[in-house]
Amino acid sequence: MDVKELRRKRAGLVIEARKLLDLAETEKRELTAEETGSYDKIMADVGTMRAKIDQEEKLADAERSIEGIDDRQPAVKPDPEGRDADGKGEVEMRAKALRGFFRGGLPVLSSDERRALEAGSDPAGGYIVTPQQFMTTLIKAVDDAVQVRSLATVYPLANAESLGVPTLDADPADADWTTELATGSEDSTMSFGKRELKPHPMAKRIKISNRLLNVAALPVENIVRDRIAYKVGITQEKAFMTGTGVSQPLGLFTASADGITTARDVSTGNTATSIQADGLIEAKFKVKAAYHPKATWLFHPDAVKQITKLKDGDGAYIWQPGLQNAQPDVILGRPYVMSEYAPNTFTTGLYVGLFGDFSNYWIVDALNMQIQRLIELYAEANQVGFIARYEGDGMPVLAEAFARVKLA
């Protein structure tokens, strides 16, 4: 199904969902339990289609970028008997599997558990080693999106121990109307400050038995490397959201004089348990108009589900789906991103979203993520070890570029 057809079907689902809301509003009542279930299912399908549309558009971009390359080879698919296109058996196909840096997915064990993946233990790897014919496809849950890094400003830190960020903490007062020869009153309000980003280390270790590497149907090394990299990215995302700033990045949802202060919190218009249209309007216009062209909303999916039901004072829905190619869904005219790691506890006084220009969240990378393959260290136990390392920091550097959505 092409992107245009997906968008058409998605638009039809949105219309169907809004009919449910409009019917309840016309009859001056809340949605029934059955209607609520139908609405939530429709909107879940809308979200799924949005992901498919994004995937198709990215694939189309990738295909356009390699147009003119004629030496690409079609993928070889194994037949039901376990032979590849050349008639070679399953064993030979496994022998050809690449065991370098890999794509795929397996849950990563925590470093303090310090146990190895083994072929002899089902949960630790045995499930991918079977005597029967085995599909060379791994079933895994969809990865959570990592949003902040893609929106932030990232600086590599090559040699210095930290990155100092000069700040203008106080502007001069307005100029004076005066006479031709006068110089105006002396101003003493202008002041400067500094933010400092100092990289903090992060690490992850895992071990795999050599027997598992030798007999597994899947490229185990690739899977483990990929999952370690993914978990490092998720750990960063969590810190960029709610990090304390102590031996880790300072998060967007952490109130701090060094980042986004409580003066940027907006609860007006919201209730103690839910986001309201007036609250979002207040938050949007808490941020100066100069930041709006680059500004983005950030919410947990649970918050977006609430927002899709809201209308402004003119009766128009504040959430609008993107119906044209490459056009994003918008809230009050600005795009949004969803993260599983944004706050989603809807209780009085808590943060539930954010609006702002994320280029004013700065990230420094002193050490790009590296994965070491350790052979000799665990040779006595017939194992191979992998250690991932990263050093970096992050923080909001300009509070006025953001407004946090807070419940009343």
C-alpha positions as CSV (number, residue, x, y, z in Angstrom):
1,M,0.0,0.0,0.0
2,D,1.5,3.4,-1.0
3,V,1.8,6.4,1.2
4,K,-1.1,8.2,-0.5
5,E,-3.4,5.3,0.2
6,L,-2.2,5.1,3.8
7,R,-2.9,8.7,4.3
8,R,-6.3,8.4,2.8
9,K,-7.2,5.5,5.1
10,R,-5.8,7.3,8.1
11,A,-7.9,10.4,7.3
12,G,-11.0,8.2,7.2
13,L,-10.2,6.8,10.6
14,V,-9.8,10.3,12.1
15,I,-13.2,11.3,10.7
16,E,-14.7,8.1,12.2
17,A,-13.2,8.9,15.6
18,R,-14.4,12.5,15.5
19,K,-17.9,11.4,14.7
20,L,-18.0,9.6,18.0
21,L,-16.8,12.7,19.8
22,D,-19.2,15.0,17.9
23,L,-22.2,12.7,18.6
24,A,-21.5,12.7,22.4
25,E,-21.1,16.5,22.3
26,T,-24.3,17.0,20.4
27,E,-26.2,14.8,22.9
28,K,-24.4,16.7,25.7
29,R,-23.0,13.6,27.4
30,E,-19.7,11.8,27.9
31,L,-18.6,8.9,25.7
32,T,-20.0,5.6,26.8
33,A,-17.6,2.8,27.8
34,E,-18.2,1.1,24.4
35,E,-17.6,4.4,22.5
36,T,-14.5,5.1,24.5
37,G,-13.1,1.6,23.6
38,S,-13.9,2.2,19.9
39,Y,-12.3,5.7,20.0
40,D,-9.1,4.4,21.7
41,K,-8.9,1.5,19.1
42,I,-9.3,3.9,16.2
43,M,-6.7,6.3,17.5
44,A,-4.3,3.4,18.1
45,D,-4.8,2.4,14.5
46,V,-4.2,6.1,13.5
47,G,-0.9,6.0,15.4
48,T,0.1,2.7,13.8
49,M,-0.6,4.1,10.3
50,R,1.5,7.2,11.2
51,A,4.4,5.0,11.9
52,K,4.0,3.1,8.7
53,I,3.8,6.3,6.7
54,D,7.0,7.6,8.3
55,Q,8.7,4.3,7.5
56,E,7.5,4.4,3.8
57,E,8.7,8.0,3.4
58,K,12.1,7.2,4.9
59,L,12.4,4.2,2.7
60,A,11.5,6.3,-0.3
61,D,14.1,8.9,0.7
62,A,16.7,6.2,1.0
63,E,15.8,4.7,-2.4
64,R,16.0,8.2,-4.1
65,S,19.5,8.6,-2.5
66,I,20.8,5.5,-4.2
67,E,19.2,6.0,-7.6
68,G,21.6,5.2,-10.4
69,I,23.5,2.5,-8.6
70,D,23.1,-0.6,-10.8
71,D,25.2,-3.1,-8.9
72,R,22.8,-3.8,-6.1
73,Q,21.9,-7.5,-5.6
74,P,18.5,-8.7,-4.7
75,A,18.0,-10.2,-1.3
76,V,18.3,-14.0,-1.2
77,K,15.3,-15.7,0.5
78,P,15.6,-19.2,1.8
79,D,13.0,-21.7,0.5
80,P,10.7,-23.8,2.8
81,E,13.2,-26.7,2.7
82,G,16.0,-24.6,4.2
83,R,18.0,-24.1,1.0
84,D,19.1,-20.8,-0.4
85,A,18.8,-19.7,-4.1
86,D,21.9,-21.7,-5.0
87,G,20.5,-24.9,-3.5
88,K,22.9,-24.9,-0.5
89,G,21.7,-26.3,2.7
90,E,20.8,-24.6,5.9
91,V,24.1,-25.3,7.6
92,E,26.0,-23.5,4.8
93,M,23.6,-20.6,5.0
94,R,24.3,-20.2,8.7
95,A,28.1,-20.5,8.1
96,K,27.8,-17.5,5.8
97,A,26.1,-15.3,8.4
98,L,28.0,-12.2,9.2
99,R,29.1,-11.8,12.8
100,G,30.2,-8.2,12.9
101,F,28.2,-5.2,14.1
102,F,24.7,-6.2,13.9
103,R,21.0,-5.3,13.6
104,G,18.1,-7.0,15.3
105,G,17.0,-7.3,18.9
106,L,17.4,-9.3,22.1
107,P,16.8,-7.9,25.6
108,V,20.1,-6.8,27.2
109,L,21.0,-8.2,30.6
110,S,21.9,-5.7,33.4
111,S,25.6,-5.4,34.1
112,D,25.2,-6.4,37.8
113,E,23.7,-9.8,36.8
114,R,27.1,-10.6,35.2
115,R,25.8,-13.7,33.5
116,A,26.6,-15.0,30.0
117,L,24.4,-15.9,27.1
118,E,24.6,-19.6,26.8
119,A,23.3,-22.2,24.3
120,G,22.4,-24.6,27.2
121,S,20.0,-22.3,28.9
122,D,16.7,-21.4,27.1
123,P,16.1,-17.8,28.5
124,A,19.8,-17.0,28.1
125,G,20.1,-17.9,24.4
126,G,18.9,-21.5,24.0
127,Y,15.6,-20.4,22.5
128,I,17.5,-19.4,19.3
129,V,19.3,-22.8,19.0
130,T,16.9,-25.6,18.1
131,P,17.2,-29.0,16.4
132,Q,14.3,-28.1,14.0
133,Q,14.3,-25.9,11.0
134,F,14.6,-22.4,12.2
135,M,13.4,-19.1,10.7
136,T,16.3,-16.6,10.5
137,T,14.0,-13.8,11.8
138,L,13.9,-12.6,15.3
139,I,10.6,-11.7,16.9
140,K,10.9,-8.7,19.2
141,A,8.9,-5.8,20.5
142,V,9.0,-2.5,18.7
143,D,11.8,-0.2,19.9
144,D,10.9,2.9,21.7
145,A,11.7,6.1,19.8
146,V,14.7,8.3,21.0
147,Q,13.5,11.8,20.3
148,V,15.6,14.5,22.1
149,R,19.0,13.9,20.4
150,S,17.4,14.3,17.0
151,L,16.0,17.7,17.9
152,A,18.8,19.0,20.1
153,T,22.1,20.8,19.2
154,V,25.0,18.3,19.5
155,Y,28.6,19.3,20.0
156,P,31.6,16.9,19.9
157,L,34.1,17.6,22.7
158,A,37.5,16.6,21.4
159,N,40.2,17.7,23.9
160,A,38.7,19.8,26.6
161,E,37.3,18.4,29.9
162,S,34.1,20.4,29.7
163,L,32.2,22.9,27.5
164,G,31.5,26.3,29.0
165,V,28.5,28.2,27.7
166,P,28.5,31.9,28.2
167,T,25.1,33.3,29.1
168,L,23.5,36.7,29.2
169,D,21.7,36.6,32.5
170,A,20.4,40.2,32.5
171,D,19.9,42.6,29.6
172,P,20.6,46.3,29.9
173,A,17.6,48.5,30.6
174,D,15.9,50.3,27.7
175,A,17.7,53.3,26.1
176,D,16.9,56.8,27.3
177,W,15.3,59.6,25.2
178,T,17.7,62.5,25.7
179,T,19.3,65.5,24.1
180,E,21.9,65.7,21.3
181,L,25.0,65.9,23.6
182,A,23.8,63.8,26.5
183,T,24.8,60.1,26.9
184,G,21.9,58.8,28.9
185,S,22.0,57.3,32.3
186,E,24.6,54.7,33.3
187,D,23.3,51.1,33.2
188,S,24.4,48.5,35.7
189,T,21.9,45.7,35.1
190,M,23.7,43.8,32.4
191,S,25.3,40.7,33.7
192,F,26.9,37.5,32.3
193,G,26.9,33.9,33.6
194,K,28.1,30.5,32.4
195,R,26.6,27.0,32.0
196,E,29.0,24.1,32.0
197,L,28.5,20.8,30.3
198,K,30.9,18.2,31.7
199,P,30.8,14.7,30.1
200,H,29.8,11.8,32.4
201,P,30.7,8.2,31.7
202,M,28.2,5.4,30.9
203,A,29.0,1.8,30.4
204,K,27.3,-1.6,29.8
205,R,28.8,-5.1,29.7
206,I,27.6,-8.5,28.5
207,K,29.1,-11.9,27.8
208,I,28.2,-14.6,25.3
209,S,29.3,-18.2,25.2
210,N,31.4,-19.2,22.2
211,R,29.2,-22.3,21.8
212,L,26.1,-20.1,21.4
213,L,28.0,-18.1,18.7
214,N,28.9,-21.3,16.9
215,V,25.5,-23.0,16.9
216,A,22.9,-20.2,16.8
217,A,20.7,-19.8,13.8
218,L,20.9,-16.0,14.1
219,P,23.9,-13.6,14.1
220,V,24.0,-13.4,17.9
221,E,26.9,-11.0,18.1
222,N,25.1,-8.6,15.8
223,I,22.0,-8.8,18.0
224,V,23.8,-8.2,21.2
225,R,25.8,-5.3,19.9
226,D,22.7,-3.7,18.5
227,R,20.7,-4.1,21.7
228,I,23.6,-2.6,23.8
229,A,23.7,0.4,21.4
230,Y,19.9,0.8,21.7
231,K,20.0,0.6,25.5
232,V,22.7,3.3,25.7
233,G,20.5,5.5,23.5
234,I,17.5,4.9,25.8
235,T,19.5,5.7,28.9
236,Q,20.5,9.0,27.3
237,E,16.9,9.7,26.4
238,K,15.7,9.2,29.9
239,A,18.4,11.5,31.3
240,F,17.6,14.2,28.6
241,M,14.0,14.0,29.9
242,T,14.3,13.8,33.7
243,G,18.0,13.7,34.6
244,T,19.1,15.4,37.8
245,G,22.2,17.0,36.4
246,V,24.3,15.2,39.0
247,S,26.7,12.8,37.3
248,Q,24.2,12.8,34.4
249,P,22.5,15.2,32.0
250,L,20.0,17.8,33.3
251,G,16.6,17.0,32.0
252,L,13.9,19.1,30.3
253,F,11.4,18.1,33.0
254,T,13.7,18.8,35.9
255,A,13.1,22.3,37.3
256,S,16.5,23.9,37.9
257,A,18.1,27.4,37.9
258,D,20.8,25.9,35.6
259,G,18.2,24.7,33.1
260,I,14.5,25.4,32.9
261,T,13.2,27.2,36.0
262,T,9.7,26.9,37.5
263,A,9.0,30.3,36.0
264,R,8.5,28.5,32.7
265,D,5.8,26.2,34.1
266,V,2.3,26.7,32.8
267,S,-0.7,25.2,34.6
268,T,-3.4,27.9,33.8
269,G,-6.3,26.4,31.9
270,N,-5.5,22.7,32.9
271,T,-7.3,20.7,35.6
272,A,-5.7,18.7,38.3
273,T,-6.0,15.5,36.3
274,S,-6.1,16.4,32.6
275,I,-4.7,18.7,29.9
276,Q,-7.1,21.2,28.5
277,A,-7.1,23.2,25.2
278,D,-6.8,26.5,27.1
279,G,-3.8,25.1,29.0
280,L,-2.0,24.2,25.7
281,I,-2.8,27.7,24.3
282,E,-1.3,29.3,27.4
283,A,1.8,27.1,27.1
284,K,2.3,27.9,23.4
285,F,2.1,31.6,23.9
286,K,4.3,31.5,27.0
287,V,7.1,31.0,24.5
288,K,8.0,34.1,22.5
289,A,6.9,34.1,18.9
290,A,10.5,34.2,17.6
291,Y,10.9,30.6,18.7
292,H,7.7,29.3,17.2
293,P,9.0,28.5,13.7
294,K,11.3,25.9,15.1
295,A,9.3,24.9,18.2
296,T,7.9,21.4,18.8
297,W,5.6,19.8,21.3
298,L,6.8,16.9,23.4
299,F,4.4,14.5,25.0
300,H,3.9,10.9,26.2
301,P,1.4,9.0,24.0
302,D,-1.1,9.0,26.8
303,A,-1.1,12.8,26.7
304,V,-1.6,12.9,23.0
305,K,-4.6,10.5,23.4
306,Q,-6.1,13.2,25.6
307,I,-5.3,16.0,23.3
308,T,-6.9,14.4,20.2
309,K,-10.3,15.0,21.9
310,L,-9.8,18.7,22.7
311,K,-11.4,21.7,20.9
312,D,-10.5,25.3,21.0
313,G,-12.9,28.1,21.8
314,D,-14.2,28.1,18.2
315,G,-15.1,24.4,18.3
316,A,-12.1,23.3,16.1
317,Y,-10.0,20.3,17.2
318,I,-6.5,21.5,18.3
319,W,-5.0,18.2,17.1
320,Q,-4.9,17.9,13.3
321,P,-3.6,15.0,11.3
322,G,-1.0,15.6,8.5
323,L,-2.8,14.6,5.3
324,Q,-0.3,15.7,2.7
325,N,3.0,14.0,1.9
326,A,5.7,14.8,4.5
327,Q,3.2,16.9,6.4
328,P,3.3,16.1,10.2
329,D,0.4,15.9,12.6
330,V,0.2,19.1,14.5
331,I,-1.2,20.5,17.8
332,L,-2.2,24.1,17.6
333,G,-0.4,24.4,14.3
334,R,3.0,23.0,15.5
335,P,4.4,19.5,15.1
336,Y,4.8,17.2,18.0
337,V,6.9,14.1,19.0
338,M,6.0,11.4,21.4
339,S,8.3,9.7,23.8
340,E,7.6,6.8,26.1
341,Y,9.9,8.5,28.6
342,A,8.0,11.8,28.9
343,P,6.0,12.2,32.1
344,N,2.5,10.6,32.0
345,T,1.2,10.7,35.6
346,F,-1.8,12.9,35.5
347,T,-1.9,14.3,39.0
348,T,-2.1,17.8,40.4
349,G,1.2,19.8,40.1
350,L,3.0,17.3,37.8
351,Y,4.5,18.0,34.4
352,V,2.8,16.3,31.4
353,G,4.3,18.0,28.3
354,L,6.6,20.6,26.9
355,F,6.7,23.2,24.1
356,G,9.8,24.8,22.8
357,D,12.7,25.2,20.5
358,F,14.8,22.1,21.2
359,S,17.9,23.5,19.5
360,N,18.4,25.2,22.8
361,Y,18.9,21.8,24.5
362,W,22.7,21.2,24.1
363,I,24.4,17.8,24.1
364,V,28.1,17.3,24.3
365,D,29.7,14.0,23.2
366,A,33.3,13.5,24.6
367,L,33.3,9.9,23.6
368,N,31.0,8.6,20.9
369,M,29.6,5.2,21.8
370,Q,32.2,2.5,21.4
371,I,31.8,-1.3,21.8
372,Q,34.9,-3.3,22.7
373,R,35.0,-7.0,21.9
374,L,36.9,-8.9,24.6
375,I,38.2,-12.3,23.6
376,E,41.2,-13.1,25.9
377,L,39.6,-11.9,29.2
378,Y,36.9,-14.5,29.2
379,A,38.7,-17.2,27.2
380,E,39.1,-19.5,30.2
381,A,35.3,-19.6,30.5
382,N,34.9,-20.0,26.7
383,Q,33.1,-16.7,26.4
384,V,33.3,-13.4,24.5
385,G,32.6,-10.2,26.3
386,F,31.3,-6.9,25.0
387,I,31.7,-3.5,26.8
388,A,29.9,-0.4,25.6
389,R,31.2,3.0,26.7
390,Y,29.9,6.5,26.2
391,E,30.8,9.9,27.8
392,G,28.5,12.9,27.4
393,D,26.3,15.5,29.0
394,G,23.2,17.6,28.1
395,M,21.2,20.5,29.4
396,P,18.7,23.2,28.4
397,V,20.8,26.4,27.9
398,L,18.0,28.9,27.4
399,A,15.0,28.7,29.6
400,E,12.8,31.2,27.7
401,A,12.8,28.9,24.7
402,F,10.7,26.4,26.5
403,A,7.4,26.2,28.4
404,R,6.4,23.1,30.5
405,V,2.8,22.0,30.5
406,K,1.8,21.4,34.2
407,L,-1.4,20.2,35.7
408,A,-3.2,22.6,38.1
